[in-house]
Amino acid sequence: MDLTKKDELLKQFPLFSGLEEEHLSTLAAIAVPKRIPKKSVLFREGEEARGFYLLLKGRIKLSKVSPIGKEQILHFVQKGQSFAEAALYMNRTYPATAEALEESDLFFIPREGLSSAMSSDPGLAMNLIAHLARYLQMLTRKVEELSLMDATSRLAQHLIGNMDKVTGLVRLGAGKGQTASSLGMAVETFSRTLTKFKEEGLVKEASPGVIQVLDAEKLRNFSA
């Protein structure tokens, strides 16, 4: 990936959609390319939030650890998504830990540079507000899933929401254990529920770490 073509790469992110070329150039000037190896920690919960990130390649896990040491996975960041924006406007510390699940390429957008860019372009500020509103909706849905849905509904919704619309494939890139944690269930419960779906002919294991949805309509009934 050619990280020198910053303007073109920035256009791919919804956060910057509709911006004029001159404003994209301003953002490109402050964007810092980073490449981090698999299993490395980008930032830890409680560290000062000096900026946010755009994921160009790879996968990032966002998680929190409870006082008794239990990890709760909040979100898996995919290529083309941004993360850690909210920390810039709240307590100015990162509310979660970010860890690379595979080698990842990112842009780092420093807080000071972003503030300057927004003061000269109200459109950028509006884009950021809209983006944060969508992120809040996503977190609200996750709270509802964890508190109101049983394990069967949560797993069904996860498979439906992440499957390829053409092939029906769902890649468990983080492994069953971390995927189960992100859904708020024990890995045993995850495996038991997945086995139930297999026995009913709704899914099959296409290959290690890859599930194929065979009957999306019936599976969708479980997610309601």
C-alpha positions as CSV (number, residue, x, y, z in Angstrom):
1,M,0.0,0.0,0.0
2,D,1.3,3.4,-1.0
3,L,0.9,5.5,2.1
4,T,2.3,8.6,0.3
5,K,-1.0,9.1,-1.6
6,K,-2.7,10.5,1.5
7,D,-5.4,12.5,-0.3
8,E,-6.7,9.5,-2.2
9,L,-6.6,7.3,0.9
10,L,-8.4,9.8,3.1
11,K,-11.3,10.0,0.6
12,Q,-12.2,6.4,1.4
13,F,-13.3,7.2,4.9
14,P,-16.9,8.3,5.5
15,L,-15.6,10.8,8.1
16,F,-14.1,12.9,5.3
17,S,-16.8,12.4,2.6
18,G,-17.8,15.5,0.8
19,L,-14.8,17.6,1.8
20,E,-13.2,19.9,-0.7
21,E,-9.8,19.0,-2.1
22,E,-8.1,21.9,-0.3
23,H,-9.4,20.6,3.0
24,L,-8.3,17.0,2.2
25,S,-4.9,18.4,1.5
26,T,-4.8,20.1,4.9
27,L,-5.7,16.8,6.6
28,A,-3.2,14.9,4.4
29,A,-0.5,17.2,5.6
30,I,-1.1,16.3,9.3
31,A,-1.8,12.6,8.8
32,V,1.0,10.5,10.1
33,P,1.5,7.0,8.5
34,K,2.0,4.1,11.0
35,R,2.6,0.4,10.6
36,I,2.3,-1.8,13.6
37,P,3.0,-5.5,13.9
38,K,0.5,-8.2,15.0
39,K,-0.3,-8.3,18.7
40,S,1.2,-4.9,19.4
41,V,-0.7,-2.4,21.5
42,L,-1.4,1.0,19.8
43,F,-2.6,2.6,23.0
44,R,-3.9,1.6,26.5
45,E,-7.0,2.5,28.4
46,G,-6.3,5.7,30.4
47,E,-3.5,7.0,28.3
48,E,-3.7,10.6,27.1
49,A,-5.6,10.9,23.8
50,R,-3.3,12.7,21.6
51,G,-5.2,11.9,18.4
52,F,-7.3,9.3,16.6
53,Y,-6.7,6.7,13.9
54,L,-7.8,5.6,10.5
55,L,-7.3,1.9,9.6
56,L,-6.0,1.4,6.1
57,K,-5.2,-2.3,6.4
58,G,-5.5,-5.0,9.1
59,R,-7.7,-5.4,12.1
60,I,-7.7,-3.7,15.5
61,K,-9.4,-4.9,18.7
62,L,-10.8,-2.4,21.1
63,S,-11.3,-3.7,24.7
64,K,-11.6,-2.9,28.3
65,V,-10.5,-4.8,31.4
66,S,-12.7,-5.0,34.5
67,P,-11.2,-4.5,38.0
68,I,-11.1,-8.3,38.4
69,G,-9.1,-8.7,35.2
70,K,-11.9,-9.9,32.8
71,E,-11.6,-8.6,29.2
72,Q,-14.6,-7.2,27.5
73,I,-14.2,-6.7,23.7
74,L,-16.0,-3.6,22.6
75,H,-15.4,-3.6,18.9
76,F,-13.3,-5.0,16.1
77,V,-12.1,-2.2,13.8
78,Q,-12.0,-3.1,10.1
79,K,-10.3,-1.6,7.1
80,G,-11.8,1.7,6.2
81,Q,-13.0,2.6,9.7
82,S,-11.8,5.2,12.1
83,F,-11.5,4.9,15.9
84,A,-10.7,6.8,19.1
85,E,-12.4,10.0,17.9
86,A,-14.7,10.4,20.9
87,A,-11.7,10.4,23.3
88,L,-10.6,13.8,21.9
89,Y,-13.7,15.5,23.2
90,M,-14.5,13.6,26.5
91,N,-11.9,13.1,29.2
92,R,-9.0,13.3,26.7
93,T,-7.9,9.9,27.7
94,Y,-8.5,6.7,25.7
95,P,-11.5,4.8,27.2
96,A,-10.2,1.4,25.9
97,T,-7.1,-0.5,24.8
98,A,-6.4,-0.9,21.1
99,E,-4.4,-4.0,20.0
100,A,-3.5,-5.1,16.4
101,L,-4.9,-8.6,15.6
102,E,-2.7,-8.6,12.5
103,E,-0.1,-6.3,10.9
104,S,-1.9,-3.0,10.3
105,D,-1.4,0.2,8.4
106,L,-3.0,3.3,9.8
107,F,-3.0,7.1,9.7
108,F,-2.7,9.0,13.0
109,I,-4.6,12.3,13.1
110,P,-3.2,14.5,15.9
111,R,-5.6,16.4,18.0
112,E,-4.0,19.8,17.6
113,G,-3.9,19.6,13.8
114,L,-7.5,18.4,13.6
115,S,-8.7,21.3,15.8
116,S,-7.0,23.7,13.5
117,A,-8.5,22.1,10.4
118,M,-12.0,22.1,11.9
119,S,-11.8,25.8,12.7
120,S,-11.1,26.6,9.1
121,D,-13.7,24.2,7.7
122,P,-17.2,23.9,9.5
123,G,-18.0,21.0,7.1
124,L,-15.3,18.9,8.7
125,A,-16.8,19.6,12.1
126,M,-20.3,18.5,11.0
127,N,-18.9,15.4,9.4
128,L,-17.2,14.4,12.7
129,I,-20.4,15.1,14.7
130,A,-22.5,12.9,12.3
131,H,-19.9,10.2,12.5
132,L,-19.8,10.2,16.3
133,A,-23.6,10.1,16.4
134,R,-23.5,6.9,14.2
135,Y,-20.9,5.4,16.5
136,L,-23.1,6.2,19.6
137,Q,-25.9,4.3,17.8
138,M,-23.6,1.3,17.3
139,L,-22.7,1.3,21.0
140,T,-26.3,1.6,22.0
141,R,-27.2,-1.4,19.9
142,K,-24.4,-3.4,21.5
143,V,-25.6,-2.6,25.0
144,E,-29.1,-3.7,23.9
145,E,-27.7,-7.0,22.5
146,L,-25.7,-7.7,25.7
147,S,-28.6,-6.9,28.0
148,L,-31.7,-8.0,26.2
149,M,-30.7,-10.8,23.8
150,D,-29.9,-14.4,24.7
151,A,-26.8,-16.1,23.4
152,T,-28.6,-17.7,20.4
153,S,-30.0,-14.3,19.3
154,R,-26.6,-12.6,19.7
155,L,-24.7,-15.1,17.7
156,A,-27.3,-15.2,15.0
157,Q,-27.3,-11.4,14.6
158,H,-23.5,-11.5,14.5
159,L,-23.4,-14.0,11.7
160,I,-26.1,-12.3,9.7
161,G,-24.4,-8.9,10.2
162,N,-20.9,-10.0,9.2
163,M,-21.6,-12.5,6.4
164,D,-20.6,-11.8,2.8
165,K,-23.8,-11.1,1.0
166,V,-22.7,-13.2,-2.1
167,T,-20.9,-16.2,-0.5
168,G,-22.5,-16.2,2.9
169,L,-19.1,-16.5,4.5
170,V,-18.3,-15.1,7.9
171,R,-14.6,-14.9,8.9
172,L,-13.9,-15.2,12.6
173,G,-10.6,-13.3,12.2
174,A,-10.2,-12.9,16.0
175,G,-10.9,-16.6,16.7
176,K,-13.8,-18.2,18.5
177,G,-12.6,-17.1,22.0
178,Q,-12.4,-13.4,21.2
179,T,-15.5,-13.4,19.1
180,A,-17.4,-15.0,22.0
181,S,-16.0,-12.3,24.3
182,S,-17.2,-9.6,22.0
183,L,-20.7,-11.1,22.2
184,G,-20.6,-11.3,26.0
185,M,-20.6,-15.0,26.2
186,A,-18.3,-17.8,27.3
187,V,-16.5,-19.7,24.5
188,E,-18.3,-22.9,25.6
189,T,-21.7,-21.2,25.1
190,F,-20.5,-19.9,21.7
191,S,-19.4,-23.3,20.6
192,R,-22.6,-25.0,21.9
193,T,-24.8,-22.4,20.1
194,L,-22.8,-22.7,16.8
195,T,-23.2,-26.5,17.0
196,K,-26.9,-26.0,17.4
197,F,-27.0,-23.9,14.2
198,K,-25.0,-26.6,12.4
199,E,-27.3,-29.4,13.4
200,E,-30.3,-27.4,12.1
201,G,-28.6,-26.9,8.8
202,L,-28.3,-23.1,9.1
203,V,-24.5,-22.9,8.9
204,K,-21.4,-25.0,8.3
205,E,-17.7,-24.6,9.1
206,A,-16.3,-23.9,5.6
207,S,-12.7,-24.0,6.9
208,P,-10.9,-23.2,10.2
209,G,-12.2,-19.8,11.4
210,V,-14.7,-19.4,8.5
211,I,-18.4,-20.1,8.9
212,Q,-20.7,-20.3,5.9
213,V,-24.4,-19.3,6.4
214,L,-26.5,-21.8,4.5
215,D,-30.0,-20.4,5.4
216,A,-29.9,-16.7,6.1
217,E,-33.7,-16.4,6.4
218,K,-34.1,-19.0,9.1
219,L,-31.0,-17.7,10.9
220,R,-32.4,-14.2,10.8
221,N,-35.5,-15.5,12.7
222,F,-33.2,-16.4,15.6
223,S,-31.8,-12.8,15.7
224,A,-35.1,-11.2,16.2
